[in-house]
Structure formats: C-alpha cells, structure tokens
Amino acid sequence: MQFRTRLVPPPADLAGLVNTFYVIETGPGRVEETIPAYSAQLILMVRGHIDFTFADSRSARSSTVTVNAPQMRSASCKLEGPVLQIGASLTHVAWQKLANLPADTLHDQLVPAHAILTAPQIAALEAAAADCKAGKTAPEDLCRHLGEVIADGPFVPRPDHVAVVEAILRWLASDFEPRIEVLYGSVALSPRQVQRICRRFFGVAPAQVLKRFRAVRATILLARPDISDEVRSQLLATYFDQAHLIRDIRRYTGRTPTQWRKSSLASGLLDPAAHGEAGALLRKPTG
C-alpha cells in the first residue's frame, strides 16, 4: 500500500463545525504531496510524521496533536511513513470557536497545540492516538475524540458574524460567478463591515474568497472525466483565458487539472464534501 484516503462524514451535531473527518494511511517510505488551499485542520498523527512547506517557504513538522491554520494557498508536504493520520476539516465558524484567531493575520502555518487546546485536551488526544497505534481502537474512532474537542471550543462567535459567514457560503454555492452585489444585498450590513468579517473568517475579502473557491471548483470539475461540454464552457467562461485558469489552479491547489486526474492523497481534500456548504455547487450533476 502506497497510500489510502477515506472521508468520514461528521455526525449531525457537528455539521456546522466540521466539514468532514478524514483518515490517511501510507506504507513505509516517503510520499510527497500538495495540500490545496484549505480550511483549518485538527490532526492526530498516530504513526509517522509530516513535514510541511508553506507558500512563504516556512516549514514545520507535525506533532501527535497538530493544528494547521487556514491555508490561503497550496502547500507541499512530505509524509514519512508508515503514516496513519486522522484529521478534521474545520468550518470557518469552528476555527473561531476553537482558536479565536483571525484568518487574515494567522494563516498558512502550524500552530502549537498548547496555544489553542488545554493540557487535558492534548493529553486525552495523545492517549487516544496511543490506543489506536496499539490496535485498541479503530482510526475512525478518533474522529469522535476530535469532534468533542472542537465542540468544546471556548469562544462564541457573534451571531451577526456567523450570519455573514453563512451568507458568504450561500453566495459561493449559488453560481460559478456570483455577483458581489448579490452578497452585499443579502445582509443588513455595509459592504465595509462584510469585508471586515470576511477577512477574519476567510482570510481575505469576498472577491478573493470567490477567486480561491473558483480555482478549487475548477480543479475538481476539470479532473472529472464525466464533465459535460456545457459545464466545462460555463466554468471556462469565468476566466479571461486558459493561462489565468492554470495560474489560479496552481496557486491554490499546487497542481494542474491533468495532474489532479491521477490518484493522490490530496484528492480526498478536493472532494466537495470537504468544502462544506460552498461545495454544494460541485455536487450537482456534471452531465
């Protein structure tokens, strides 16, 4: 086995906090991968470790309990196996509930677990990982432990901020190229207020969020062999030309659509389910 990835849907009570759980396994040796621009992740490394290199060339190594802040751009990583990794893809609201760290000032880096979690939480997660390594529990069972920590996040995002985040996600899911005026007209706040809240939760202003999600969508759809000519035309029409399309896809996913057609560990992170409500558009038929 070189690698295997599987997604684990969150239970209903975590639907607003976790996009998806995932389990990654590799055989012995090194596997080099790219990680697309992605939401914050809470990870348990049962076996092996991962060396991350982010867009600004900073590097970091995983710990048993690893916190990956929101990623604005793709990152590269080297998995030293055999690896067994169980992770949770946090929603934008969950990251603020757990860490209360604005995505526009802290992103594209690993955050020490002790800076976010309590000592008892870290100890409990480490013990769960040790039990799994010893064969006492299945990897999927660790999703419950991660979910409990996420649900116990000590911060309470403001309801009006959460409403804006939900409006942004609905806007992203509404069309391949939704108009910014539609977003601003859907909330009872000024454009400046919406932009400020968007930067805190998504890292950038709405127009840049759309650009990032559009590139991820393009990658997912163009990598699918069953995409129809109609959907392909709609997708390509959102870009000035193919050069801009390829540039954005490389920036946010680290590969070209052709490269993504090949099976890889990161392919699971491009599953529509891993992108929450904003991935709803990608679950529509492509034929």
C-alpha positions in Angstrom: 0.0 0.0 0.0 1.5 3.4 -1.0 -1.4 5.4 0.3 -5.1 5.4 1.1 -7.5 8.2 1.9 -11.1 7.9 3.2 -13.6 10.6 4.3 -15.7 10.1 7.4 -18.9 12.3 7.5 -19.4 14.2 10.7 -22.5 13.4 12.9 -25.4 15.8 12.7 -24.5 17.7 15.8 -21.1 18.6 14.3 -22.4 19.6 10.9 -21.9 23.3 11.5 -18.4 22.8 12.9 -16.7 20.0 10.8 -16.8 19.8 7.0 -15.5 16.2 7.1 -13.2 13.9 9.0 -10.6 12.0 7.1 -8.2 9.1 7.5 -4.9 8.9 5.6 -2.6 5.9 5.6 0.6 5.3 3.8 3.1 2.5 3.6 6.8 2.7 4.6 8.9 5.4 3.0 8.3 9.0 1.8 5.3 10.3 -0.1 5.5 13.8 -1.4 2.2 15.7 -1.8 0.5 19.0 -2.2 -2.3 20.3 0.0 -4.8 22.7 -1.6 -5.8 26.0 0.0 -8.0 24.6 2.7 -9.8 25.3 6.0 -8.1 24.9 9.4 -7.4 21.3 10.4 -7.1 19.5 13.7 -4.9 16.4 13.1 -3.9 13.3 15.1 -0.7 11.6 13.9 -0.9 8.0 15.1 2.1 6.9 13.1 4.8 8.7 11.1 5.1 12.5 10.7 4.6 15.2 8.0 6.9 18.0 7.0 5.0 21.0 5.7 6.4 23.7 3.5 4.0 26.6 3.1 3.7 29.2 0.3 6.1 31.7 2.1 8.7 28.9 2.3 8.3 28.4 6.1 8.5 24.8 7.1 7.2 22.9 10.1 6.9 19.3 11.3 3.7 17.6 12.7 3.3 16.5 16.3 1.0 13.9 17.6 -1.6 16.7 18.0 -1.2 19.1 15.1 -3.1 22.2 14.3 -2.9 23.6 10.8 -4.2 27.1 10.5 -6.4 28.1 7.5 -4.4 27.9 4.2 -4.7 30.8 1.7 -2.5 29.0 -0.8 -1.4 25.5 -1.5 1.4 23.9 0.5 3.7 21.0 -0.1 4.3 18.2 2.4 6.4 15.1 2.8 4.8 12.2 4.7 7.4 9.9 6.3 5.7 6.6 6.6 4.2 4.4 7.5 1.7 7.2 8.3 -1.7 7.0 10.0 -3.3 10.4 10.2 -6.8 11.2 11.3 -7.9 14.8 10.7 -10.9 17.1 11.0 -11.6 19.9 8.4 -13.0 22.7 10.5 -15.6 25.1 9.2 -14.7 28.8 9.3 -17.0 29.3 12.3 -15.4 26.3 14.1 -11.9 27.8 13.8 -13.0 31.0 15.5 -14.9 29.0 18.2 -11.9 26.9 18.9 -9.0 29.4 18.4 -10.5 32.9 18.1 -7.6 33.7 15.7 -8.3 35.9 12.7 -7.5 34.1 9.4 -6.2 37.3 7.8 -3.4 37.6 10.3 -2.7 34.0 11.1 -2.7 31.5 8.3 -0.5 29.1 6.3 1.3 27.7 9.3 1.1 25.1 12.0 0.0 26.5 15.4 1.3 24.8 18.6 -1.4 22.7 20.1 -0.9 24.2 23.5 -1.6 27.7 22.1 -5.2 26.6 21.4 -6.1 23.5 23.4 -5.9 22.8 27.1 -3.4 20.4 28.6 -6.1 17.9 29.5 -7.4 18.0 25.9 -4.0 17.4 24.5 -3.4 14.6 26.9 -6.7 12.9 26.0 -6.0 13.2 22.3 -2.5 11.8 22.7 -3.9 8.9 24.8 -6.5 8.2 22.1 -3.8 8.2 19.4 -1.7 5.8 21.5 -4.6 3.4 21.9 -5.2 3.5 18.2 -1.5 2.8 17.5 -1.7 -0.2 19.9 -4.6 -1.6 18.0 -7.1 -1.0 20.8 -9.3 1.3 18.8 -10.1 1.8 15.1 -8.8 5.0 13.3 -12.4 6.1 12.7 -13.0 6.1 16.5 -10.6 9.0 16.8 -13.0 11.2 14.9 -15.2 11.3 18.0 -12.4 12.5 20.2 -11.5 15.3 17.7 -15.2 16.2 17.5 -15.5 16.5 21.2 -12.6 18.9 21.4 -13.9 21.0 18.5 -17.4 21.2 20.0 -15.9 22.3 23.4 -14.3 25.4 21.7 -14.3 28.1 24.4 -15.2 31.1 22.2 -18.6 32.1 21.0 -18.6 33.9 17.6 -21.0 36.8 17.4 -24.4 35.8 15.9 -24.2 38.7 13.3 -20.7 37.5 12.3 -22.0 33.9 11.9 -24.9 35.2 9.8 -22.4 36.9 7.4 -20.3 33.7 7.1 -23.4 31.8 6.3 -24.4 34.4 3.7 -21.0 34.2 2.1 -21.2 30.4 1.9 -24.6 30.5 0.3 -23.3 33.1 -2.2 -20.3 31.0 -3.1 -22.6 28.0 -3.7 -25.1 29.9 -5.8 -23.3 30.1 -9.1 -19.9 29.7 -10.7 -19.5 33.5 -10.9 -22.0 35.1 -8.4 -22.1 38.9 -8.4 -20.7 40.7 -5.4 -23.8 42.9 -5.3 -25.9 39.9 -4.5 -23.9 39.1 -1.4 -24.0 42.7 -0.1 -27.7 42.9 -0.7 -28.3 39.7 1.3 -27.1 41.0 4.6 -28.1 44.1 6.7 -24.6 45.4 7.0 -22.4 47.8 4.9 -20.0 46.4 2.4 -17.1 47.5 4.6 -18.5 45.6 7.5 -19.0 42.5 5.4 -15.4 42.7 4.1 -14.0 43.0 7.6 -15.9 40.0 8.9 -15.0 38.0 5.7 -11.3 38.8 6.3 -11.5 37.5 9.9 -13.2 34.2 8.9 -11.9 33.6 5.4 -8.6 35.5 5.4 -9.4 37.8 2.5 -12.2 40.0 1.2 -15.2 38.3 -0.6 -13.8 38.8 -4.1 -10.6 37.0 -3.2 -12.6 34.2 -1.4 -14.5 33.7 -4.6 -11.3 33.5 -6.6 -9.9 30.8 -4.3 -13.1 28.8 -4.3 -13.5 29.2 -8.1 -10.0 27.7 -8.6 -10.7 24.8 -6.3 -14.0 24.2 -8.1 -12.3 24.3 -11.5 -9.8 21.7 -10.4 -12.4 19.4 -9.1 -14.6 19.6 -12.1 -11.9 19.6 -14.8 -10.4 16.5 -13.2 -13.7 14.6 -13.6 -13.9 12.6 -16.8 -17.7 12.9 -16.9 -17.8 16.7 -17.1 -20.2 17.8 -19.8 -19.3 20.3 -22.5 -21.9 22.7 -21.1 -20.5 22.7 -17.6 -16.9 23.0 -19.0 -18.0 26.0 -21.0 -19.6 27.7 -18.0 -16.5 27.1 -16.0 -14.1 28.4 -18.6 -16.2 31.5 -19.2 -15.4 32.6 -15.6 -11.7 33.1 -16.6 -10.2 35.6 -19.0 -8.2 32.8 -20.7 -6.7 29.4 -20.1 -3.4 30.9 -18.8 -5.3 32.7 -16.0 -7.2 29.4 -15.2 -4.0 27.4 -14.9 -2.2 30.1 -12.9 -5.0 30.2 -10.3 -5.3 26.4 -10.1 -1.6 26.1 -9.5 -1.7 28.9 -6.9 -4.5 27.4 -4.9 -4.1 23.7 -5.4 -0.4 23.2 -6.4 -1.2 21.2 -9.5 -2.8 21.4 -12.9 -6.2 19.7 -13.6 -4.4 17.0 -15.6 -2.1 16.2 -12.6 -5.2 16.0 -10.3 -6.7 13.3 -12.5 -4.0 11.0 -11.1 -4.9 9.4 -7.8 -3.2 11.1 -4.9 -3.6 11.5 -1.1 -4.7 15.1 -1.6 -7.5 14.1 -3.9 -9.7 13.5 -0.9 -9.3 17.1 0.2 -10.8 18.1 -3.1 -14.0 16.1 -2.5 -17.0 18.5 -2.5 -17.9 17.2 1.0 -14.6 18.6 2.3 -15.7 22.2 1.5 -18.9 22.4 3.4 -21.9 24.4 2.1 -19.7 26.1 -0.5 -19.1 22.7 -2.1 -22.8 22.2 -2.8 -22.5 23.6 -6.3 -20.0 20.8 -7.1 -22.4 18.1 -6.0 -24.7 18.9 -8.9 -24.7 16.7 -11.9 -21.9 17.5 -14.4 -23.6 15.8 -17.4 
